[in-house]
Amino acid sequence: MNINFPSVDESYIKAKIAEGFYSNAAELVRDAVRRLREQDDSKHARLMAALDVGERAIREGRTAPYTPGLLDRIEQDARQHAAEGRKPNPDVCL
């Protein structure tokens, strides 16, 4: 497999090798792909855990109908959190 990088990325890769972080470009790319795979696996695990929580809540009858009033309350909470400088939960953001 051959990969062509823009010059800015190629310079970055060469600098990391020169600094001793990696012995060659292939090692750096393997590490980057491994980290990306781990990140994807972690996101998937968090999604599955959230689905389990939701399914358990449904089974136990802990639900609320989705109404315009509920949406208004969610929007108000989001605006208040933003005004307070609170960061959104990354599990509910795209």
C-alpha positions in Angstrom: 0.0 0.0 0.0 1.3 3.4 -0.9 0.1 6.5 0.8 0.8 10.1 -0.4 0.7 12.8 2.2 0.5 16.6 1.8 3.8 18.3 2.4 2.7 19.6 5.8 1.9 16.1 7.0 5.1 14.6 5.5 7.1 17.2 7.4 5.3 16.4 10.6 6.0 12.6 10.1 9.6 13.3 9.4 9.9 15.5 12.5 8.4 12.8 14.7 10.9 10.3 13.3 13.8 12.7 13.8 12.7 13.4 17.4 12.8 9.6 18.1 9.1 9.1 18.6 9.0 6.5 15.8 11.7 4.6 14.0 10.0 5.0 10.6 6.9 6.3 8.8 5.2 2.9 8.7 5.4 2.7 12.5 3.9 6.1 12.9 1.0 5.3 10.5 0.4 1.9 12.3 0.2 3.8 15.6 -2.2 6.4 14.2 -4.5 3.7 12.8 -4.4 1.7 16.1 -5.3 4.8 18.0 -8.2 5.6 15.6 -9.4 2.0 15.9 -9.3 2.3 19.7 -11.2 5.5 19.6 -13.9 4.0 17.4 -14.1 0.9 19.6 -14.5 3.2 22.7 -17.3 5.2 21.0 -19.1 2.0 20.1 -18.8 0.7 23.7 -20.2 4.0 25.0 -23.1 3.8 22.6 -23.9 0.2 23.5 -23.8 1.1 27.2 -26.1 4.1 26.6 -28.5 1.8 24.7 -28.5 -0.6 27.6 -29.4 2.2 30.0 -32.2 3.3 27.7 -33.6 -0.2 27.2 -33.6 -0.8 31.0 -35.4 2.4 31.6 -38.1 1.4 29.0 -38.5 -2.0 30.6 -38.9 -0.4 34.1 -41.4 2.1 32.8 -39.1 5.1 33.4 -40.0 7.1 30.2 -41.4 10.4 29.3 -43.4 11.1 26.2 -41.6 13.3 23.6 -43.7 16.4 23.5 -43.2 20.1 22.5 -43.0 20.9 26.2 -40.2 18.4 26.8 -38.3 19.7 23.8 -38.7 23.3 25.2 -37.3 22.1 28.6 -34.3 20.4 26.9 -33.6 23.5 24.9 -33.8 25.7 28.0 -31.4 23.4 29.9 -29.0 23.4 27.0 -29.0 27.2 26.8 -28.5 27.5 30.6 -25.6 25.1 30.5 -24.0 27.0 27.6 -24.5 30.3 29.5 -22.8 28.8 32.5 -19.9 27.7 30.3 -20.6 24.0 30.8 -19.4 21.7 28.0 -21.9 19.4 26.4 -21.6 15.7 27.0 -19.7 14.3 23.9 -22.0 11.3 23.9 -24.9 13.4 22.8 -23.1 15.5 20.2 -22.2 14.7 16.6 
